[in-house]
Amino acid sequence: MRVSGETVAQSSSTLLLLEGSLPPRHYFPREDVNMDLLTPSQSVSHCPYKGDANYWSFKAADHYSEDVVWCYETPIEEMSSIAGMLCFYDERVDLKTTG
């Protein structure tokens, strides 16, 4: 997964989440994400099906993308499989999948 030409995440262990009419989302294990390229944001959102999400922005030499990734640190119990995993807005990044 790349943002502005920088590899931000690479994983063979993503979790694909399908949510009704929303686009499919790939959740990455945190250890497969280069957190040095992400800056914590003040943004927080609430999903009644997953819980509260915190956001990060991408920041590199000459590029900044606000709130490009989110994470449910402590999702509701039924969604515990995504706890601590990071999800990128596919429409804001270059996501390549194999399989």
C-alpha positions in Angstrom: 0.0 0.0 0.0 1.5 3.3 -1.1 0.7 7.0 -0.5 2.4 9.6 -2.7 4.9 6.9 -3.9 5.9 5.9 -0.3 5.3 2.3 0.9 3.2 2.7 4.0 2.0 -0.8 4.5 2.8 -4.3 3.2 1.2 -7.4 4.5 0.1 -10.9 3.6 -2.2 -10.9 6.7 -4.8 -8.2 5.9 -8.4 -8.8 7.0 -11.0 -7.9 4.4 -14.1 -6.4 5.9 -17.3 -6.3 3.8 -19.9 -3.8 5.2 -23.1 -3.8 3.1 -23.0 -1.1 0.4 -19.7 0.4 1.6 -16.5 -0.4 -0.2 -14.6 -3.4 1.0 -11.9 -2.4 3.5 -8.5 -4.0 4.1 -7.4 -3.9 7.8 -3.6 -4.2 8.2 -1.8 -5.6 11.3 0.0 -2.6 12.9 3.3 -4.3 12.7 3.0 -4.3 8.9 2.5 -0.5 8.7 5.3 2.0 8.7 4.0 4.2 11.6 6.9 6.6 11.0 5.0 8.0 8.0 1.8 8.6 10.0 0.9 11.4 12.4 -1.9 11.0 15.0 -4.9 13.1 14.2 -7.4 14.7 16.5 -10.3 13.1 14.5 -12.5 10.5 16.1 -15.6 8.8 14.7 -18.2 6.4 16.0 -19.7 3.5 14.2 -22.6 1.7 15.8 -21.3 -1.6 14.5 -17.6 -1.3 15.4 -17.2 1.4 18.0 -14.9 4.5 18.2 -12.1 5.0 15.6 -9.0 7.1 15.9 -7.3 8.6 12.8 -3.8 9.2 11.5 -2.6 11.4 8.6 0.2 10.7 6.2 3.1 13.0 6.2 6.2 12.7 4.1 8.7 15.2 2.6 6.4 17.1 0.4 3.0 15.4 0.8 0.3 15.5 3.5 -3.0 13.6 3.5 -5.3 14.2 6.4 -7.1 11.3 8.1 -6.0 8.6 5.6 -6.0 5.7 8.1 -8.1 4.7 11.1 -8.1 2.2 13.8 -10.5 0.7 16.3 -8.3 0.2 19.3 -11.1 -1.3 21.4 -14.0 -2.2 19.1 -17.2 -3.7 20.3 -16.9 -7.3 21.2 -18.4 -8.7 18.0 -15.7 -6.9 16.0 -12.7 -7.8 18.2 -10.9 -9.3 15.2 -10.1 -5.7 14.0 -8.8 -4.4 17.3 -5.6 -2.5 16.8 -5.6 -3.1 13.0 -5.2 -0.1 10.6 -7.5 0.6 7.7 -6.7 3.0 4.9 -9.2 4.8 2.7 -8.6 2.8 -0.5 -9.7 5.8 -2.6 -6.9 7.9 -1.2 -4.0 5.3 -1.5 -2.5 3.0 -4.0 -3.7 -0.4 -2.8 -2.6 -3.5 -4.6 -3.9 -6.9 -3.6 -2.9 -10.3 -4.8 -4.8 -13.5 -4.6 
